[in-house]
Amino acid sequence: MKTRILGSTGYTVSELGLGAWGLGGDMWRGVDDGAGGEALHAAVDQGITFVDTALAYGGGHSERLIGEVLKPEIRAGRVVVATKVPPRNQEWPGNGSKPLADVFPARHIAASTEQSLKNLGVDALPLQQLHVWHDAWLDDPEWHASYDRIVRLKQEGKVLHWGISINDHAPETALRVLEDPIFETAQVIYNIYDRAPERALFALAKRRALGVIVRVPFDEGALTGQIRSDTVFPPGDWREQYFSGDRRAEAERRGKALAQVLDDEVQSLPELALRFCLSSPQVSTVIPGMRRAPHVRQNVAAAEKGRLTAGMLARLAPHAWEKNWYSD
């Protein structure tokens, strides 16, 4: 597994990480803890050294599973675990018109951090992120106290590094906060369809040496070719709403159009999607959700093929697609 530097954190991490939202067990259905544990073991065996989770994933279930399954690797420093402070009001994406006291008051940041430490079974979080963000909160009177608590948690050694997980499809909502040196990483949606980070965030990351963590490389499955107009999701799975109405048919249509670019250089849509993300030098690691061991091995094999050629990247440009199905 190839590695990259995670900004100014000092961590060298695998360029393919594991996104652990699906290990929470509440919103992604169809896989149990046994399969999730096998995926985590497979990830370590394949050389993956970065795992991204959050306190909100299954009410801490994802953190607890990771802490249990990867306990030796985490304690030995062979795996870097990133987690997140959920917004107090449980609103995703973050709404800049809401007061910061409803989202990230100082006491909530501290309490969430303590809970994540307990769930993961560690004395320090390698990377703690604010799970949503909007730059409007920088002007909120509460920000001073919240910021002081962020600094204090780092001084106390409970959080080694801080980052921002940026609102869905809206990297422009975090450009101001990411100018502050306390925040060393930015997690953002970036894929063949969504190129928004290329407009300003990547330039900021280069100038500031920010670590860029790319999430949703498969657009929740739309970029794998597996979403069709007749796709049925397990009962209670959140994708039933995400791909509601005619969205499944639209995803299928666009996926078929994208498949026309496949050739001897790239064999499948999942491979194309991952290698696209890894083709940007500003990307530190890509974190597809992986709940099954076979998916881990397939994604590792795809990532190992490296960056796409300039010709292939040019062929992908017309497939950019601006949308935000999360907010609808």
N, C-alpha and C positions, 0 to 999 in steps of 0.2 A: 504494500500500500504506500503510495507516494504521500509525502507530508508537505505542509506549508506552515508558515509562521502566523500565529493568531494575533495580528497587530502588535501592539506594544506590551502584551501580557507576558511575553517570554515563553509562552507555550508553543511547542511544535506539535501540531495535531495532524491526524490523517485527513487528507483532502475530502474524503467521504466520511461523514459522521452518521450517527443514528438518531433520528427524530423519534422521541418516545411518547408523543401524544397518544398514539394508539394503544400504548401499554396501560393507559389509565383505566380502560375497560368499560367506560360509560358511554362515550360518544361513537367510537369505532367498535362495531360489533363483529362477532364471528370468530374471534380468537381468544383463547383462555391464557391464564398465567403460565401454564406449561409451555405453550408455543412461544409466548413472549420471552420466557427464560431461555429457551433454545435459541431464539433470535439473538439475544444478548451474548450468549456464549459463542455463537457463530461469528458475531461481529468481532469479538476479541480475537478469536482464532484466525480471522481473516486480516487482522492488522488494524482494525478500526480503534482509534484511541480517543474519540470525542463523542459524547452522548449528551443530547439536549432534552431536558424535561421541564416540568413546571409544577408548582404546588397545586395549580388548578386542575391538572390532569388526573381525573378520577378522585378529586379531593385528597391528593397526596399518594394515591395508590401507585402511580407510575414511579414516583420517587422511592417509595418503600420497596418495590420490586427490584429496582436498579440497585438500591443499597444492599439488598439481600443477595442478589445473584452475583453482583460484581464486587462484593466486599473486598476480596484480596487484591483485585486490580486497582480499586480506588485507593485503598490504604497504601499500596506500594507506589502510587503515582503513575501507574501505567495507563490509566484512563482519566481524562479530564471530563468532569460532569458539570454541565451548565444547567441552572434552573432559573426560576422566575418568581417575582413577587406579583401576585394577581391584583388587579384593581379591586379596591374595597367594595365598589358598587357592582362588581361582576359584569361590567359592560365592555364588550369587545365589538368594534374597535373603540379606543378611548375618545370620548367626546370632549373637545376643548372648551365647550361652553359650561361644562360642569365644574364646580369648585374642586380644587386639589384635595380638600378635606374629605371629599367623597371618593377619592381615587387612591392617593398615596400619602395619607397623613403619616407623620413620623412614627407614631406608635404602631401603625399597621405594617410599615416596612420592617420594623424591628421584630414584631411578633411573627410575621411570615417567614423571616429569615431564621428565627429560632425553630420554627416548625419544620422547615426544610432541612436544617441541620439534624434534627431528630429523625426525620423520615429517612434520610440518607445514611445516618449513622456515622457522621463525620464531625470533626471539630471546626472545620473551615470549609466554606463553599469556594471552589476554584473560580467560578464565574456566576455571579448573581445578576439577573437582568430585571428591569421594570417591564412587565408583560405587555403593556400598551404605553403609548406616549402621544402627547400633543404639545408643541412648543408654547401654546398659549399659557400653560401652567407655569412657565418660567416667570411670568408676571404676577402670579398669584402670591399674596402675602404669606401663605403657608409654605411656599417653596423653601424659604430660608431654613425653617425647622426641619423639613424633610431632607434637605440637602445636608444639613449638619449631621443628621442621623446616618445618612449614607456614608459620610466621611468617617464618622465614629465607628461604624461597623467594620470599616476597613482598618482603622487604627487598632481596633481590638483584635484583629486577626480572624474575625468570624467570616468576613468576605474578603477574598484575596483580590478580586477584580470585579468591576461593575460594567454593565452594558445596557443597551436599550434594545428591546424588541419592538420594532416599528409597526405602526398601524398597517393593516392590510391594504396593499396597493397604494400606499401614501407615504413614500419616503420623504417627501417635502415637509412632513409634519415633525421631523426630528432633526433637521439640519442645524438648528441653533443649539440644542442641548448637546449635540455631538461635538461641538467646538470645545466643550469643557474636558480637560484632561482626565477627570475622574472616570469618565466613560471611555472604555477602551475597545468596545466591540459594538457592532450594529447588526442585529438580525433582521432580515428583510426578505420579502417575496421577490424572487427573480426567476424567470423561466423563459422559454421560447416565446410565450404569449406576452408576458409582462416584462417590458424593458425599462420601466420607470427608474430603477436605480442608476441607469446609465446617464440620466439627464444631469444629476448633480451629486448624488450620494457617492458614486465611485470616485469622483474628483476629490471630494472631501476626504474620503478614506485614504486616497493616495497621499494627499497633503498631510494628513494627521497620523498616518500609519495606523488606521483603525483596522481591527479584525472584522471581516465581513462574513457573517454566517448566513448562508442562503437556505431559506425554507421554501416549501411547496414547489420543488423542482418539477413535479409531475402534475401540477395544477389539480391537486386532490384526485388524480386519476385520469383526468381528461387528456393528458399528454402520454398516456400509456397505450392508448388504442383499445382499452378494455371497457370503456363506457360507450354503450350503445343505446339506441332509443328504447329498447326493451329490457335494459338492465334492471334487475331487482336487487335491492339492498336488504340486509338482514333487518328484522324488526327493531326499531329504536335507533338505527344507525343515522347519524346526523346528515349523511350524504343524500338521504332521501329528500331532504329540504334543499340542500345545496344544488342538487341536480333536478329540481322540480320543474314542472311544466314542460316546455319544449327544450329545456337546456340539454337533456341527454341527447336528443336528436342533433342539436347544434354541435355538441362536443364530438359526436360521431362523425358528422360531416367534416368538421375541421380536422379531426384526426385522420380521416381518409385522405384529405388533401395533403396533409403533412407527410403522410406515408409515401407520397410520390417522390420525395427527395431521397429516400433510402437507396443506397447503392452499395458497392463493394467496401466503401469506407465505413459505413454504419449499417448494422444489421437489423436494428429494431427501434421502435419509438422510445422505449424507456432508455436505451443506450444513447439515443440522440439527445434526449432531454437532459440526462446527466452530463454528458460531454459538452453540451452547450454551456451549462453553468460553469463547468470547470475550465472553459476556454477563456474566461475573463481573468486576467492577472490580479484583479482586485479582490477576487473571491478567496477566502481563507479555507472554508470548508462548506460542503453541501450536506444537508441533513434530511434526506427522504425518510418518511415514516416507514419503518420496517418491523413487521410484527411476526414474520415467519422466517426461519433459517434459510429456506431456498431463495427468498427475495434478497436476503443479505448477500448470499453468494453470487447471485445474478448481478446485483448492483456493483459489487466489488469488481467483478470481471469486466463490466462496462466501463467503470472508472479507470481501470488499468490501461485501457486503450488510449487514454490521453486526450488532449485537446483536438478540436475539430480543425480542419484546414480552413484557410481564408475563403476558399471557394464554397465550401459547405455553409459557412456562416453567412455568406452573401445570399445563398439560396434560402436561408431561413428568415431573412429580414422581412419579406412580405407577409409572413405568418404572424407578425405581432398583432395582438388583439387586446384592446383596452376594455376592461369590464371590471365589475366588482359585485360578484354574486353573494358575497358575505353580507353586504349591507341591505340587500333587497328583501 
